[in-house]
Amino acid sequence: MIVSSPYDKLMERLPVRELTASVPGLDRACSDTRYWEYGVPTAATILVLVHGFRGDHHGLQLIVAELLCGDSNPPDLYIVAPDLPGFGESAPLPDGEHSLTGYACWLREFLRVLAPAGRLVVLGHSFGSIVVAAAVAEGLTADDVILINPIAAPALSGPRGVLTRLAVFYYWVAATLPERWGYALLQNRAIVRMMSVSMAKTRESALRRWIHNQHDRYFSAFANRQVVMAAFTASVSHDVSEFAARIRQPTLLIAADKDDITPLSAQYRLQTLFPNATLRVIENVGHLIHYEKPKPAAVFIREFLAEERPL
């Protein structure tokens, strides 16, 4: 079932093209990455989006729409949004190495295959913030970095760390059950709905229904149990603070004041670890900035991209 969204009219104005890239893994074997492009490929700036754990490119489309269609004077942007390997419509990594190292390598190779010209900006949300940070710290040549709802500290230390521990137990049970039952547990709609309810902060009933529908439709679009288990392990075993000191590019951090995964105090601490980072905070939202507050996020991104950089 598809639920209407308060953003339907905005999304109708967003042109999109779907493409496939053959991307090498750690062992140099290739797998197909599906990606979606928005805007003009000859634009001066290319913005590459990396979504979070268990999601796909749909999660960040509202920010794309606000950037390109939410203003009468859109920025000169070409936006590319891939599905992470093993999620959405992208094939798993050929070597099965769905660790943070594997994902960071994939992002570097994906951009090498894409061969963008002009200014390159990489954006990551949630788990995508860790992937982007690791890739840039390990040599990805980007001009600017944007992290939305960055995982600023170990997930188990968050304000609702008990829920993370429950998640760890949930994924452990899913891993130990026979394949059929473990896979069914991972895709259980009641559990997916509980996750969605715990993250949504908006009191707008229409928006909440749409957010839950988005999670129902896309949160279980993973290739197999092994992929989702490995990615979950990577997501709770690392955080952006491990890599911040090695990221010298201008960096924009967009945080939420009600994020249950990373407290705001940890975001302020994270900012101090970067050589050159700006922190912007959006109020009355949690870990779903991309669904609940895409317009303020797009405004912050526009302002960041418009800043003059020293030559």
Secondary structure, 3 states (H helix, E strand, C coil): CCCCCCCHHHHHCCCCEEEEEEEECCCCCEEEEEEEEEECCCCCEEEEEECCCCCCHHHHHHHHHHHHHCCCCCCCEEEEEECCCCECCCCCCCCCCCCHHHHHHHHHHHHHHHCCCCEEEEEEECHHHHHHHHHHHCCCCCCEEEEECCCCCCHHHCCCHHHHHHHHHHHHHHHHCCHHHHHHHHCCHHHHHHHHHHHCCCCCHHHHHHHHHHHHHHCCCECCHHHHHHHHHHHHHCCHHHCHHHCCCCEEEEEECCCCCCCHHHHHHHHHHCCCEEEEEECCCCCCHHHHCHHHHHHHHHHHHHCCCCC
